Amino acid sequence: MLVLVAGATGNIGQKLITNLLRRGHQVRALARSPEKLSAATTAQLESFVMSAAYYDVPALDAACAGVDAVICAYNGTPELQVEGQLFLLRAADRAGVRVFVAATWNADWRGQGLGDHESYDGYHCFRRLAELASATLRPHYIFSGILAEVLFSAPGRVSFSPSNHGVWDPEAKRVEIWGDSAYKWQWTSEADAAEFAVAIAERDDATDGGFWTVCSGYDSLEDIARVYGQVRGTPVEVKKVGSVQELREKALAGRAQSHPSAMWDYIGYFYVLFIIDGTWEPGPFDNKKLGVKGTSLEEYLKQNPEI
């Protein structure tokens, strides 16, 4: 297949390129900054289409022309969730593309509505607008839980440390636990996220679109801290900081004192809350159906010594 990777120079975008090339596909890249790719990677591409912005229609049309599938790897800002993906979807539809994998590596938001979790509102909007935009191009949506690189606040990623109302303090080597310490977290490495996306695009029924629940692991924070300590030889402090109800009160108070445009001031509380109160409890995993095993936490930590 000839596959377009949109947002090709980002963290997941580059891993998509690697995975697609390894599986023998041709890859076309779409992004603003070709210099972010290594010369070796660029040399293996079918082509690189440089765009000025997500609404650069001539670039989008050139990128989608003649490809068999589009995999979007845009980041999670609201304008890219909605407008960016919709511009890309329409260009793909004009070009006759019938396989589109959306950039939705996150928890399963289908059971919530607008305003329940502001950082996922864009996905609700895009899903409905995609249905209205095309009767023949049906996107795929991937529910991967939290990305491992975000969970551990890896360099160059969004920080999910307690200073941003997350749970993992990479400096103090401490994990902060709300509620039941045995509650499991669905997590997926960026490399596995890319592999799941490619496996979806390769399927014989890929034109049908759909929803996929996947993971690298499904572990409690206590178990994650224990494995991290074993692999790194560094003990991780486990600190219990409060109940589910106390966290809910903090989250709602943060929202009441702020505005959706400043959601990053409080949204971390809601990410944790909806995991531990069962709102985002994942359904059956589709790993076997996609033929992707996933990377164990021990393997992941050994492969990523910077974490």
Secondary structure, DSSP 8 states (H G I E B T S, - for coil): -EEEEETTTSHHHHHHHHHHHHTT-EEEEEES-GGGS-HHHHHHSSEEEE-SSTT-HHHHHHHHTT-SEEEE---S-HHIIIIIHHHHHHHHHHTT---EE-S--B---TT--TTTSGGGHHHHHHHHHHHHH-SS--EEEEE--EEHHHHTT-TTS---SGGGT-SEETTTTEEEEES-TT-EEEEE-HHHHHHHHHHHHHSTTGGG-EEEE--SEEEEHHHHHHHHHHHHT---EEEEEE-HHHHHHHHHHHHHTS-GGGGGGTHHHHHHHHHHTSTT---S--HHHHT-----HHHHHHH-TT-
